[in-house]
Structure formats: structure tokens, C-alpha cells
Amino acid sequence: MKNNTNKTQTNNPMHGVKLIDILEHLVQEYGWKELGLEVNINCFKNDPSIKSSLKFLRKTPWARDKVEQLYLKSIKQ
């Protein structure tokens, strides 16, 4: 039996995109200050860094979801 995951993932813009790539894109697109306004989480507002943000987002599904939604919005524009 053939695996159909490739077919179902071809239209998924998040397929194969790593969290670090999403975060780096958003920081470049918005900057930390604007990112903190778009997604109201402390790791974007107080002494932000990629490392601390990744750590927080990996263990906080609701925040990661918001970041992924912002990423999708930014790549559609």
C-alpha cells in the first residue's frame, strides 16, 4: 500500500517548515517590538532572543499556534 502523506501535504504551507525558520522570518519581517504586539507573549517583549522564544514556543502549544498563524498571514501578503 502506498503512503498518501505526500499528496495530503502538498497544499500545506507549513509542511517541512521548522519553528526556527518561522521565528527568524517573523523577526526579520516584524522585528521583536512589533512581534510582541502581534503575539502578546513575554518572550517577545522582555529581552527577546531566538533561543528563549524557541524554548517557550516548543512547550506552549497555544503560543506556537499564534506564531504559526502570524507566519501564514505574513507569507500570504
N, CA, C and O atoms as a Tripos MOL2 file, in Angstrom:
@<TRIPOS>MOLECULE
protein
  308   307    77     0     0
PROTEIN
NO_CHARGES

@<TRIPOS>ATOM
      1 N           0.8390   -1.1830    0.0000 N.3       1 MET1
      2 CA          0.0000    0.0000    0.0000 C.3       1 MET1
      3 C           0.8860    1.2490    0.0000 C.2       1 MET1
      4 O           1.8730    1.3190    0.7320 O.2       1 MET1
      5 N           0.5290    2.2150   -0.8140 N.am      2 LYS2
      6 CA          1.3310    3.4220   -0.9660 C.3       2 LYS2
      7 C           0.9530    4.4610    0.0830 C.2       2 LYS2
      8 O          -0.2180    4.6080    0.4320 O.2       2 LYS2
      9 N           1.9460    5.1700    0.5770 N.am      3 ASN3
     10 CA          1.7320    6.2090    1.5760 C.3       3 ASN3
     11 C           1.2010    7.4660    0.8930 C.2       3 ASN3
     12 O           1.7930    7.9350   -0.0790 O.2       3 ASN3
     13 N           0.0920    8.0160    1.3900 N.am      4 ASN4
     14 CA         -0.5310    9.1870    0.7790 C.3       4 ASN4
     15 C          -0.1650   10.4910    1.4710 C.2       4 ASN4
     16 O          -0.7670   11.5220    1.1700 O.2       4 ASN4
     17 N           0.7950   10.4870    2.3830 N.am      5 THR5
     18 CA          1.1210   11.7240    3.0940 C.3       5 THR5
     19 C           1.6460   12.8070    2.1760 C.2       5 THR5
     20 O           1.4020   13.9880    2.4240 O.2       5 THR5
     21 N           2.3580   12.4420    1.1250 N.am      6 ASN6
     22 CA          2.8530   13.4610    0.1910 C.3       6 ASN6
     23 C           1.7180   14.1940   -0.4940 C.2       6 ASN6
     24 O           1.7940   15.4070   -0.6890 O.2       6 ASN6
     25 N           0.6560   13.4720   -0.8650 N.am      7 LYS7
     26 CA         -0.4980   14.0970   -1.5010 C.3       7 LYS7
     27 C          -1.1980   15.0600   -0.5430 C.2       7 LYS7
     28 O          -1.5660   16.1670   -0.9360 O.2       7 LYS7
     29 N          -1.3790   14.6490    0.6930 N.am      8 THR8
     30 CA         -2.1020   15.4940    1.6430 C.3       8 THR8
     31 C          -1.2720   16.6790    2.1050 C.2       8 THR8
     32 O          -1.8300   17.6740    2.5670 O.2       8 THR8
     33 N           0.0380   16.5980    1.9920 N.am      9 GLN9
     34 CA          0.9030   17.6700    2.4670 C.3       9 GLN9
     35 C           1.2540   18.6950    1.3910 C.2       9 GLN9
     36 O           1.7800   19.7590    1.7170 O.2       9 GLN9
     37 N           0.9800   18.4060    0.1260 N.am     10 THR10
     38 CA          1.3930   19.3240   -0.9360 C.3      10 THR10
     39 C           0.7370   20.6950   -0.8150 C.2      10 THR10
     40 O           1.3310   21.6960   -1.2140 O.2      10 THR10
     41 N          -0.4690   20.7560   -0.2770 N.am     11 ASN11
     42 CA         -1.1600   22.0350   -0.1210 C.3      11 ASN11
     43 C          -0.9930   22.6310    1.2700 C.2      11 ASN11
     44 O          -1.6040   23.6540    1.5780 O.2      11 ASN11
     45 N          -0.1880   22.0170    2.1010 N.am     12 ASN12
     46 CA          0.0320   22.5000    3.4570 C.3      12 ASN12
     47 C           1.2740   23.4010    3.4690 C.2      12 ASN12
     48 O           2.3960   22.9110    3.3370 O.2      12 ASN12
     49 N           1.0750   24.7270    3.6280 N.am     13 PRO13
     50 CA          2.2340   25.6360    3.6010 C.3      13 PRO13
     51 C           3.1750   25.4480    4.7950 C.2      13 PRO13
     52 O           4.2970   25.9550    4.7750 O.2      13 PRO13
     53 N           2.7400   24.7330    5.8250 N.am     14 MET14
     54 CA          3.5800   24.5040    6.9970 C.3      14 MET14
     55 C           4.4170   23.2270    6.8770 C.2      14 MET14
     56 O           5.2940   22.9830    7.7060 O.2      14 MET14
     57 N           4.1540   22.4240    5.8640 N.am     15 HIS15
     58 CA          4.8730   21.1610    5.7040 C.3      15 HIS15
     59 C           6.3590   21.4110    5.4660 C.2      15 HIS15
     60 O           6.7380   22.1090    4.5250 O.2      15 HIS15
     61 N           7.1880   20.8390    6.3210 N.am     16 GLY16
     62 CA          8.6310   20.9410    6.1690 C.3      16 GLY16
     63 C           9.2390   22.2250    6.6880 C.2      16 GLY16
     64 O          10.4490   22.4240    6.5880 O.2      16 GLY16
     65 N           8.4090   23.1080    7.2480 N.am     17 VAL17
     66 CA          8.9170   24.3820    7.7710 C.3      17 VAL17
     67 C           9.2280   24.2050    9.2550 C.2      17 VAL17
     68 O           8.3660   23.7960   10.0330 O.2      17 VAL17
     69 N          10.4540   24.5140    9.6360 N.am     18 LYS18
     70 CA         10.8720   24.3680   11.0320 C.3      18 LYS18
     71 C          10.5040   25.6110   11.8330 C.2      18 LYS18
     72 O          10.4190   26.7140   11.2930 O.2      18 LYS18
     73 N          10.2880   25.4130   13.1230 N.am     19 LEU19
     74 CA          9.9230   26.5140   14.0020 C.3      19 LEU19
     75 C          10.9770   27.6180   13.9880 C.2      19 LEU19
     76 O          10.6370   28.8010   14.0090 O.2      19 LEU19
     77 N          12.2370   27.2430   13.9530 N.am     20 ILE20
     78 CA         13.2980   28.2640   13.9260 C.3      20 ILE20
     79 C          13.2060   29.1080   12.6480 C.2      20 ILE20
     80 O          13.4560   30.3130   12.6840 O.2      20 ILE20
     81 N          12.8520   28.4860   11.5270 N.am     21 ASP21
     82 CA         12.7040   29.2300   10.2740 C.3      21 ASP21
     83 C          11.5290   30.2000   10.3490 C.2      21 ASP21
     84 O          11.6110   31.3250    9.8550 O.2      21 ASP21
     85 N          10.4420   29.7590   10.9660 N.am     22 ILE22
     86 CA          9.2650   30.6110   11.1480 C.3      22 ILE22
     87 C           9.6400   31.8160   12.0000 C.2      22 ILE22
     88 O           9.3260   32.9540   11.6510 O.2      22 ILE22
     89 N          10.3070   31.5620   13.1090 N.am     23 LEU23
     90 CA         10.6690   32.6240   14.0340 C.3      23 LEU23
     91 C          11.6370   33.6130   13.3970 C.2      23 LEU23
     92 O          11.4720   34.8240   13.5440 O.2      23 LEU23
     93 N          12.6350   33.1140   12.6990 N.am     24 GLU24
     94 CA         13.5910   34.0060   12.0320 C.3      24 GLU24
     95 C          12.9040   34.8570   10.9640 C.2      24 GLU24
     96 O          13.2180   36.0380   10.8090 O.2      24 GLU24
     97 N          11.9820   34.2660   10.2410 N.am     25 HIS25
     98 CA         11.2220   35.0190    9.2330 C.3      25 HIS25
     99 C          10.4160   36.1380    9.8950 C.2      25 HIS25
    100 O          10.4170   37.2760    9.4250 O.2      25 HIS25
    101 N           9.7280   35.8030   10.9910 N.am     26 LEU26
    102 CA          8.8850   36.7970   11.6590 C.3      26 LEU26
    103 C           9.7060   37.9230   12.2840 C.2      26 LEU26
    104 O           9.2920   39.0820   12.2490 O.2      26 LEU26
    105 N          10.8430   37.6000   12.8440 N.am     27 VAL27
    106 CA         11.7050   38.6350   13.4310 C.3      27 VAL27
    107 C          12.2130   39.5590   12.3230 C.2      27 VAL27
    108 O          12.2730   40.7750   12.5080 O.2      27 VAL27
    109 N          12.5720   38.9960   11.1940 N.am     28 GLN28
    110 CA         13.0340   39.8100   10.0730 C.3      28 GLN28
    111 C          11.8890   40.6580    9.5130 C.2      28 GLN28
    112 O          12.0860   41.8240    9.1690 O.2      28 GLN28
    113 N          10.7080   40.0760    9.4230 N.am     29 GLU29
    114 CA          9.5450   40.7520    8.8560 C.3      29 GLU29
    115 C           9.0040   41.8560    9.7720 C.2      29 GLU29
    116 O           8.6830   42.9490    9.3070 O.2      29 GLU29
    117 N           8.9060   41.5680   11.0670 N.am     30 TYR30
    118 CA          8.2580   42.4810   12.0050 C.3      30 TYR30
    119 C           9.2050   43.1560   12.9910 C.2      30 TYR30
    120 O           8.9590   44.2850   13.4160 O.2      30 TYR30
    121 N          10.2770   42.4770   13.3540 N.am     31 GLY31
    122 CA         11.1190   42.9540   14.4550 C.3      31 GLY31
    123 C          10.5120   42.5090   15.7710 C.2      31 GLY31
    124 O           9.3260   42.1860   15.8340 O.2      31 GLY31
    125 N          11.3210   42.4920   16.8250 N.am     32 TRP32
    126 CA         10.8420   41.9870   18.1180 C.3      32 TRP32
    127 C           9.7070   42.8240   18.6910 C.2      32 TRP32
    128 O           8.7460   42.2790   19.2340 O.2      32 TRP32
    129 N           9.8120   44.1450   18.5750 N.am     33 LYS33
    130 CA          8.7970   45.0120   19.1760 C.3      33 LYS33
    131 C           7.4220   44.7700   18.5510 C.2      33 LYS33
    132 O           6.4370   44.5690   19.2620 O.2      33 LYS33
    133 N           7.3630   44.7900   17.2370 N.am     34 GLU34
    134 CA          6.0880   44.5570   16.5420 C.3      34 GLU34
    135 C           5.6040   43.1280   16.7580 C.2      34 GLU34
    136 O           4.4040   42.8910   16.8980 O.2      34 GLU34
    137 N           6.5240   42.1860   16.7860 N.am     35 LEU35
    138 CA          6.1660   40.7890   17.0320 C.3      35 LEU35
    139 C           5.5080   40.6390   18.4020 C.2      35 LEU35
    140 O           4.5450   39.8880   18.5540 O.2      35 LEU35
    141 N           6.0330   41.3600   19.4000 N.am     36 GLY36
    142 CA          5.4410   41.3420   20.7370 C.3      36 GLY36
    143 C           4.0470   41.9520   20.7760 C.2      36 GLY36
    144 O           3.2270   41.5870   21.6180 O.2      36 GLY36
    145 N           3.7820   42.8780   19.8680 N.am     37 LEU37
    146 CA          2.4420   43.4590   19.7720 C.3      37 LEU37
    147 C           1.4870   42.5110   19.0430 C.2      37 LEU37
    148 O           0.3140   42.4020   19.4000 O.2      37 LEU37
    149 N           1.9940   41.8410   18.0390 N.am     38 GLU38
    150 CA          1.1740   40.9000   17.2660 C.3      38 GLU38
    151 C           0.8230   39.6490   18.0720 C.2      38 GLU38
    152 O          -0.3120   39.1740   18.0430 O.2      38 GLU38
    153 N           1.8120   39.1270   18.7870 N.am     39 VAL39
    154 CA          1.6230   37.9370   19.6270 C.3      39 VAL39
    155 C           2.0700   38.3230   21.0270 C.2      39 VAL39
    156 O           3.2650   38.4510   21.2930 O.2      39 VAL39
    157 N           1.1200   38.5050   21.9060 N.am     40 ASN40
    158 CA          1.3750   39.0460   23.2390 C.3      40 ASN40
    159 C           1.9420   37.9750   24.1860 C.2      40 ASN40
    160 O           1.2250   37.4130   25.0150 O.2      40 ASN40
    161 N           3.2330   37.7140   24.0400 N.am     41 ILE41
    162 CA          3.9190   36.7850   24.9450 C.3      41 ILE41
    163 C           5.2220   37.4310   25.4060 C.2      41 ILE41
    164 O           5.8860   38.1340   24.6440 O.2      41 ILE41
    165 N           5.5710   37.1840   26.6520 N.am     42 ASN42
    166 CA          6.7260   37.8430   27.2670 C.3      42 ASN42
    167 C           8.0500   37.5560   26.5720 C.2      42 ASN42
    168 O           8.9350   38.4110   26.5560 O.2      42 ASN42
    169 N           8.1980   36.3690   25.9990 N.am     43 CYS43
    170 CA          9.4940   36.0510   25.3740 C.3      43 CYS43
    171 C           9.7580   36.9150   24.1400 C.2      43 CYS43
    172 O          10.8880   36.9570   23.6520 O.2      43 CYS43
    173 N           8.7390   37.6040   23.6290 N.am     44 PHE44
    174 CA          8.9360   38.5470   22.5370 C.3      44 PHE44
    175 C           9.1210   39.9740   23.0430 C.2      44 PHE44
    176 O           9.5720   40.8460   22.3000 O.2      44 PHE44
    177 N           8.7730   40.2130   24.3080 N.am     45 LYS45
    178 CA          8.7750   41.5760   24.8380 C.3      45 LYS45
    179 C           9.9440   41.8690   25.7720 C.2      45 LYS45
    180 O          10.5120   42.9610   25.7270 O.2      45 LYS45
    181 N          10.3080   40.9160   26.6100 N.am     46 ASN46
    182 CA         11.3440   41.1280   27.6220 C.3      46 ASN46
    183 C          12.6200   40.3820   27.2590 C.2      46 ASN46
    184 O          12.6730   39.1540   27.3400 O.2      46 ASN46
    185 N          13.6440   41.1210   26.8620 N.am     47 ASP47
    186 CA         14.9420   40.5490   26.4940 C.3      47 ASP47
    187 C          14.7790   39.3940   25.4930 C.2      47 ASP47
    188 O          15.2050   38.2730   25.7720 O.2      47 ASP47
    189 N          14.1690   39.6600   24.3360 N.am     48 PRO48
    190 CA         13.8720   38.5750   23.3930 C.3      48 PRO48
    191 C          15.1110   38.0000   22.7250 C.2      48 PRO48
    192 O          16.0860   38.7010   22.4540 O.2      48 PRO48
    193 N          15.0380   36.7080   22.4720 N.am     49 SER49
    194 CA         16.0740   36.0230   21.7030 C.3      49 SER49
    195 C          15.4350   34.8340   20.9940 C.2      49 SER49
    196 O          14.3830   34.3430   21.4040 O.2      49 SER49
    197 N          16.0730   34.3880   19.9460 N.am     50 ILE50
    198 CA         15.5790   33.2180   19.2220 C.3      50 ILE50
    199 C          15.5640   32.0070   20.1560 C.2      50 ILE50
    200 O          14.5880   31.2570   20.1980 O.2      50 ILE50
    201 N          16.6480   31.8260   20.8990 N.am     51 LYS51
    202 CA         16.7820   30.6520   21.7710 C.3      51 LYS51
    203 C          15.6770   30.5960   22.8300 C.2      51 LYS51
    204 O          15.0460   29.5530   23.0030 O.2      51 LYS51
    205 N          15.4360   31.7010   23.5400 N.am     52 SER52
    206 CA         14.4140   31.6930   24.5900 C.3      52 SER52
    207 C          13.0140   31.5470   23.9960 C.2      52 SER52
    208 O          12.1460   30.9030   24.5840 O.2      52 SER52
    209 N          12.8050   32.1510   22.8280 N.am     53 SER53
    210 CA         11.4980   32.0530   22.1750 C.3      53 SER53
    211 C          11.2250   30.6270   21.7110 C.2      53 SER53
    212 O          10.1140   30.1210   21.8730 O.2      53 SER53
    213 N          12.2320   29.9790   21.1360 N.am     54 LEU54
    214 CA         12.0700   28.5880   20.7080 C.3      54 LEU54
    215 C          11.7310   27.6920   21.8920 C.2      54 LEU54
    216 O          10.8430   26.8450   21.8000 O.2      54 LEU54
    217 N          12.4290   27.8760   22.9890 N.am     55 LYS55
    218 CA         12.1960   27.0620   24.1790 C.3      55 LYS55
    219 C          10.7550   27.2190   24.6600 C.2      55 LYS55
    220 O          10.0870   26.2310   24.9650 O.2      55 LYS55
    221 N          10.2800   28.4660   24.7270 N.am     56 PHE56
    222 CA          8.9130   28.7310   25.1750 C.3      56 PHE56
    223 C           7.8820   28.1720   24.1890 C.2      56 PHE56
    224 O           6.9200   27.5240   24.6000 O.2      56 PHE56
    225 N           8.0800   28.4170   22.9120 N.am     57 LEU57
    226 CA          7.0970   28.0060   21.9130 C.3      57 LEU57
    227 C           7.0050   26.4860   21.7830 C.2      57 LEU57
    228 O           5.9380   25.9540   21.4760 O.2      57 LEU57
    229 N           8.1050   25.7940   22.0120 N.am     58 ARG58
    230 CA          8.0850   24.3280   21.9150 C.3      58 ARG58
    231 C           7.2580   23.6900   23.0260 C.2      58 ARG58
    232 O           6.7340   22.5890   22.8580 O.2      58 ARG58
    233 N           7.1410   24.3780   24.1620 N.am     59 LYS59
    234 CA          6.3750   23.7840   25.2590 C.3      59 LYS59
    235 C           5.0340   24.4770   25.5170 C.2      59 LYS59
    236 O           4.3550   24.1700   26.4960 O.2      59 LYS59
    237 N           4.6540   25.4120   24.6370 N.am     60 THR60
    238 CA          3.4110   26.1530   24.8270 C.3      60 THR60
    239 C           2.6130   26.1370   23.5190 C.2      60 THR60
    240 O           2.7620   27.0290   22.6840 O.2      60 THR60
    241 N           1.7680   25.1220   23.3490 N.am     61 PRO61
    242 CA          1.0540   24.9450   22.0770 C.3      61 PRO61
    243 C           0.2000   26.1430   21.6470 C.2      61 PRO61
    244 O           0.1700   26.4690   20.4600 O.2      61 PRO61
    245 N          -0.4860   26.7960   22.5660 N.am     62 TRP62
    246 CA         -1.3430   27.9290   22.1680 C.3      62 TRP62
    247 C          -0.5160   29.0740   21.5920 C.2      62 TRP62
    248 O          -0.9410   29.7360   20.6460 O.2      62 TRP62
    249 N           0.6710   29.3090   22.1660 N.am     63 ALA63
    250 CA          1.5330   30.3840   21.6770 C.3      63 ALA63
    251 C           2.1260   30.0060   20.3210 C.2      63 ALA63
    252 O           2.2130   30.8390   19.4180 O.2      63 ALA63
    253 N           2.5280   28.7580   20.1880 N.am     64 ARG64
    254 CA          3.0790   28.2990   18.9100 C.3      64 ARG64
    255 C           2.0290   28.4280   17.8080 C.2      64 ARG64
    256 O           2.3470   28.8160   16.6840 O.2      64 ARG64
    257 N           0.7910   28.1050   18.1320 N.am     65 ASP65
    258 CA         -0.2880   28.2220   17.1590 C.3      65 ASP65
    259 C          -0.4500   29.6710   16.6910 C.2      65 ASP65
    260 O          -0.6340   29.9250   15.5010 O.2      65 ASP65
    261 N          -0.3820   30.6060   17.6180 N.am     66 LYS66
    262 CA         -0.4980   32.0260   17.2540 C.3      66 LYS66
    263 C           0.6540   32.4660   16.3600 C.2      66 LYS66
    264 O           0.4530   33.2130   15.4020 O.2      66 LYS66
    265 N           1.8500   32.0050   16.6700 N.am     67 VAL67
    266 CA          3.0390   32.3410   15.8720 C.3      67 VAL67
    267 C           2.9100   31.7420   14.4730 C.2      67 VAL67
    268 O           3.2340   32.3990   13.4830 O.2      67 VAL67
    269 N           2.4390   30.4980   14.3890 N.am     68 GLU68
    270 CA          2.2680   29.8620   13.0840 C.3      68 GLU68
    271 C           1.1980   30.5790   12.2650 C.2      68 GLU68
    272 O           1.3530   30.7290   11.0530 O.2      68 GLU68
    273 N           0.1220   31.0210   12.9020 N.am     69 GLN69
    274 CA         -0.9250   31.7620   12.1890 C.3      69 GLN69
    275 C          -0.3870   33.0880   11.6560 C.2      69 GLN69
    276 O          -0.7030   33.4820   10.5340 O.2      69 GLN69
    277 N           0.4190   33.7680   12.4530 N.am     70 LEU70
    278 CA          1.0230   35.0190   12.0030 C.3      70 LEU70
    279 C           1.9720   34.7620   10.8320 C.2      70 LEU70
    280 O           2.0220   35.5470    9.8850 O.2      70 LEU70
    281 N           2.7060   33.6890   10.8990 N.am     71 TYR71
    282 CA          3.6120   33.3170    9.8070 C.3      71 TYR71
    283 C           2.8250   33.0980    8.5080 C.2      71 TYR71
    284 O           3.1950   33.6080    7.4500 O.2      71 TYR71
    285 N           1.7420   32.3370    8.6070 N.am     72 LEU72
    286 CA          0.9210   32.0750    7.4210 C.3      72 LEU72
    287 C           0.3580   33.3760    6.8510 C.2      72 LEU72
    288 O           0.3200   33.5680    5.6350 O.2      72 LEU72
    289 N          -0.0740   34.2560    7.7330 N.am     73 LYS73
    290 CA         -0.5880   35.5540    7.2980 C.3      73 LYS73
    291 C           0.5160   36.3590    6.5910 C.2      73 LYS73
    292 O           0.2600   37.0140    5.5800 O.2      73 LYS73
    293 N           1.7160   36.3070    7.1170 N.am     74 SER74
    294 CA          2.8160   37.1060    6.5490 C.3      74 SER74
    295 C           3.2820   36.5750    5.1970 C.2      74 SER74
    296 O           3.7190   37.3580    4.3540 O.2      74 SER74
    297 N           3.2020   35.2730    4.9710 N.am     75 ILE75
    298 CA          3.6620   34.7430    3.6800 C.3      75 ILE75
    299 C           2.5850   34.8740    2.6040 C.2      75 ILE75
    300 O           2.8860   34.7560    1.4160 O.2      75 ILE75
    301 N           1.3470   35.1130    2.9990 N.am     76 LYS76
    302 CA          0.2640   35.2870    2.0300 C.3      76 LYS76
    303 C           0.2350   36.7120    1.4830 C.2      76 LYS76
    304 O          -0.3280   36.9600    0.4170 O.2      76 LYS76
    305 N           0.8390   37.6400    2.2090 N.am     77 GLN77
    306 CA          0.8000   39.0570    1.7880 C.3      77 GLN77
    307 C           1.8070   39.3480    0.7160 C.2      77 GLN77
    308 O           1.9040   40.4850    0.2520 O.2      77 GLN77
@<TRIPOS>BOND
     1     1     2 1
     2     2     3 1
     3     3     4 2
     4     3     5 am
     5     5     6 1
     6     6     7 1
     7     7     8 2
     8     7     9 am
     9     9    10 1
    10    10    11 1
    11    11    12 2
    12    11    13 am
    13    13    14 1
    14    14    15 1
    15    15    16 2
    16    15    17 am
    17    17    18 1
    18    18    19 1
    19    19    20 2
    20    19    21 am
    21    21    22 1
    22    22    23 1
    23    23    24 2
    24    23    25 am
    25    25    26 1
    26    26    27 1
    27    27    28 2
    28    27    29 am
    29    29    30 1
    30    30    31 1
    31    31    32 2
    32    31    33 am
    33    33    34 1
    34    34    35 1
    35    35    36 2
    36    35    37 am
    37    37    38 1
    38    38    39 1
    39    39    40 2
    40    39    41 am
    41    41    42 1
    42    42    43 1
    43    43    44 2
    44    43    45 am
    45    45    46 1
    46    46    47 1
    47    47    48 2
    48    47    49 am
    49    49    50 1
    50    50    51 1
    51    51    52 2
    52    51    53 am
    53    53    54 1
    54    54    55 1
    55    55    56 2
    56    55    57 am
    57    57    58 1
    58    58    59 1
    59    59    60 2
    60    59    61 am
    61    61    62 1
    62    62    63 1
    63    63    64 2
    64    63    65 am
    65    65    66 1
    66    66    67 1
    67    67    68 2
    68    67    69 am
    69    69    70 1
    70    70    71 1
    71    71    72 2
    72    71    73 am
    73    73    74 1
    74    74    75 1
    75    75    76 2
    76    75    77 am
    77    77    78 1
    78    78    79 1
    79    79    80 2
    80    79    81 am
    81    81    82 1
    82    82    83 1
    83    83    84 2
    84    83    85 am
    85    85    86 1
    86    86    87 1
    87    87    88 2
    88    87    89 am
    89    89    90 1
    90    90    91 1
    91    91    92 2
    92    91    93 am
    93    93    94 1
    94    94    95 1
    95    95    96 2
    96    95    97 am
    97    97    98 1
    98    98    99 1
    99    99   100 2
   100    99   101 am
   101   101   102 1
   102   102   103 1
   103   103   104 2
   104   103   105 am
   105   105   106 1
   106   106   107 1
   107   107   108 2
   108   107   109 am
   109   109   110 1
   110   110   111 1
   111   111   112 2
   112   111   113 am
   113   113   114 1
   114   114   115 1
   115   115   116 2
   116   115   117 am
   117   117   118 1
   118   118   119 1
   119   119   120 2
   120   119   121 am
   121   121   122 1
   122   122   123 1
   123   123   124 2
   124   123   125 am
   125   125   126 1
   126   126   127 1
   127   127   128 2
   128   127   129 am
   129   129   130 1
   130   130   131 1
   131   131   132 2
   132   131   133 am
   133   133   134 1
   134   134   135 1
   135   135   136 2
   136   135   137 am
   137   137   138 1
   138   138   139 1
   139   139   140 2
   140   139   141 am
   141   141   142 1
   142   142   143 1
   143   143   144 2
   144   143   145 am
   145   145   146 1
   146   146   147 1
   147   147   148 2
   148   147   149 am
   149   149   150 1
   150   150   151 1
   151   151   152 2
   152   151   153 am
   153   153   154 1
   154   154   155 1
   155   155   156 2
   156   155   157 am
   157   157   158 1
   158   158   159 1
   159   159   160 2
   160   159   161 am
   161   161   162 1
   162   162   163 1
   163   163   164 2
   164   163   165 am
   165   165   166 1
   166   166   167 1
   167   167   168 2
   168   167   169 am
   169   169   170 1
   170   170   171 1
   171   171   172 2
   172   171   173 am
   173   173   174 1
   174   174   175 1
   175   175   176 2
   176   175   177 am
   177   177   178 1
   178   178   179 1
   179   179   180 2
   180   179   181 am
   181   181   182 1
   182   182   183 1
   183   183   184 2
   184   183   185 am
   185   185   186 1
   186   186   187 1
   187   187   188 2
   188   187   189 am
   189   189   190 1
   190   190   191 1
   191   191   192 2
   192   191   193 am
   193   193   194 1
   194   194   195 1
   195   195   196 2
   196   195   197 am
   197   197   198 1
   198   198   199 1
   199   199   200 2
   200   199   201 am
   201   201   202 1
   202   202   203 1
   203   203   204 2
   204   203   205 am
   205   205   206 1
   206   206   207 1
   207   207   208 2
   208   207   209 am
   209   209   210 1
   210   210   211 1
   211   211   212 2
   212   211   213 am
   213   213   214 1
   214   214   215 1
   215   215   216 2
   216   215   217 am
   217   217   218 1
   218   218   219 1
   219   219   220 2
   220   219   221 am
   221   221   222 1
   222   222   223 1
   223   223   224 2
   224   223   225 am
   225   225   226 1
   226   226   227 1
   227   227   228 2
   228   227   229 am
   229   229   230 1
   230   230   231 1
   231   231   232 2
   232   231   233 am
   233   233   234 1
   234   234   235 1
   235   235   236 2
   236   235   237 am
   237   237   238 1
   238   238   239 1
   239   239   240 2
   240   239   241 am
   241   241   242 1
   242   242   243 1
   243   243   244 2
   244   243   245 am
   245   245   246 1
   246   246   247 1
   247   247   248 2
   248   247   249 am
   249   249   250 1
   250   250   251 1
   251   251   252 2
   252   251   253 am
   253   253   254 1
   254   254   255 1
   255   255   256 2
   256   255   257 am
   257   257   258 1
   258   258   259 1
   259   259   260 2
   260   259   261 am
   261   261   262 1
   262   262   263 1
   263   263   264 2
   264   263   265 am
   265   265   266 1
   266   266   267 1
   267   267   268 2
   268   267   269 am
   269   269   270 1
   270   270   271 1
   271   271   272 2
   272   271   273 am
   273   273   274 1
   274   274   275 1
   275   275   276 2
   276   275   277 am
   277   277   278 1
   278   278   279 1
   279   279   280 2
   280   279   281 am
   281   281   282 1
   282   282   283 1
   283   283   284 2
   284   283   285 am
   285   285   286 1
   286   286   287 1
   287   287   288 2
   288   287   289 am
   289   289   290 1
   290   290   291 1
   291   291   292 2
   292   291   293 am
   293   293   294 1
   294   294   295 1
   295   295   296 2
   296   295   297 am
   297   297   298 1
   298   298   299 1
   299   299   300 2
   300   299   301 am
   301   301   302 1
   302   302   303 1
   303   303   304 2
   304   303   305 am
   305   305   306 1
   306   306   307 1
   307   307   308 2
@<TRIPOS>SUBSTRUCTURE
     1 MET1         2 RESIDUE 1 A MET
     2 LYS2         6 RESIDUE 1 A LYS
     3 ASN3        10 RESIDUE 1 A ASN
     4 ASN4        14 RESIDUE 1 A ASN
     5 THR5        18 RESIDUE 1 A THR
     6 ASN6        22 RESIDUE 1 A ASN
     7 LYS7        26 RESIDUE 1 A LYS
     8 THR8        30 RESIDUE 1 A THR
     9 GLN9        34 RESIDUE 1 A GLN
    10 THR10       38 RESIDUE 1 A THR
    11 ASN11       42 RESIDUE 1 A ASN
    12 ASN12       46 RESIDUE 1 A ASN
    13 PRO13       50 RESIDUE 1 A PRO
    14 MET14       54 RESIDUE 1 A MET
    15 HIS15       58 RESIDUE 1 A HIS
    16 GLY16       62 RESIDUE 1 A GLY
    17 VAL17       66 RESIDUE 1 A VAL
    18 LYS18       70 RESIDUE 1 A LYS
    19 LEU19       74 RESIDUE 1 A LEU
    20 ILE20       78 RESIDUE 1 A ILE
    21 ASP21       82 RESIDUE 1 A ASP
    22 ILE22       86 RESIDUE 1 A ILE
    23 LEU23       90 RESIDUE 1 A LEU
    24 GLU24       94 RESIDUE 1 A GLU
    25 HIS25       98 RESIDUE 1 A HIS
    26 LEU26      102 RESIDUE 1 A LEU
    27 VAL27      106 RESIDUE 1 A VAL
    28 GLN28      110 RESIDUE 1 A GLN
    29 GLU29      114 RESIDUE 1 A GLU
    30 TYR30      118 RESIDUE 1 A TYR
    31 GLY31      122 RESIDUE 1 A GLY
    32 TRP32      126 RESIDUE 1 A TRP
    33 LYS33      130 RESIDUE 1 A LYS
    34 GLU34      134 RESIDUE 1 A GLU
    35 LEU35      138 RESIDUE 1 A LEU
    36 GLY36      142 RESIDUE 1 A GLY
    37 LEU37      146 RESIDUE 1 A LEU
    38 GLU38      150 RESIDUE 1 A GLU
    39 VAL39      154 RESIDUE 1 A VAL
    40 ASN40      158 RESIDUE 1 A ASN
    41 ILE41      162 RESIDUE 1 A ILE
    42 ASN42      166 RESIDUE 1 A ASN
    43 CYS43      170 RESIDUE 1 A CYS
    44 PHE44      174 RESIDUE 1 A PHE
    45 LYS45      178 RESIDUE 1 A LYS
    46 ASN46      182 RESIDUE 1 A ASN
    47 ASP47      186 RESIDUE 1 A ASP
    48 PRO48      190 RESIDUE 1 A PRO
    49 SER49      194 RESIDUE 1 A SER
    50 ILE50      198 RESIDUE 1 A ILE
    51 LYS51      202 RESIDUE 1 A LYS
    52 SER52      206 RESIDUE 1 A SER
    53 SER53      210 RESIDUE 1 A SER
    54 LEU54      214 RESIDUE 1 A LEU
    55 LYS55      218 RESIDUE 1 A LYS
    56 PHE56      222 RESIDUE 1 A PHE
    57 LEU57      226 RESIDUE 1 A LEU
    58 ARG58      230 RESIDUE 1 A ARG
    59 LYS59      234 RESIDUE 1 A LYS
    60 THR60      238 RESIDUE 1 A THR
    61 PRO61      242 RESIDUE 1 A PRO
    62 TRP62      246 RESIDUE 1 A TRP
    63 ALA63      250 RESIDUE 1 A ALA
    64 ARG64      254 RESIDUE 1 A ARG
    65 ASP65      258 RESIDUE 1 A ASP
    66 LYS66      262 RESIDUE 1 A LYS
    67 VAL67      266 RESIDUE 1 A VAL
    68 GLU68      270 RESIDUE 1 A GLU
    69 GLN69      274 RESIDUE 1 A GLN
    70 LEU70      278 RESIDUE 1 A LEU
    71 TYR71      282 RESIDUE 1 A TYR
    72 LEU72      286 RESIDUE 1 A LEU
    73 LYS73      290 RESIDUE 1 A LYS
    74 SER74      294 RESIDUE 1 A SER
    75 ILE75      298 RESIDUE 1 A ILE
    76 LYS76      302 RESIDUE 1 A LYS
    77 GLN77      306 RESIDUE 1 A GLN
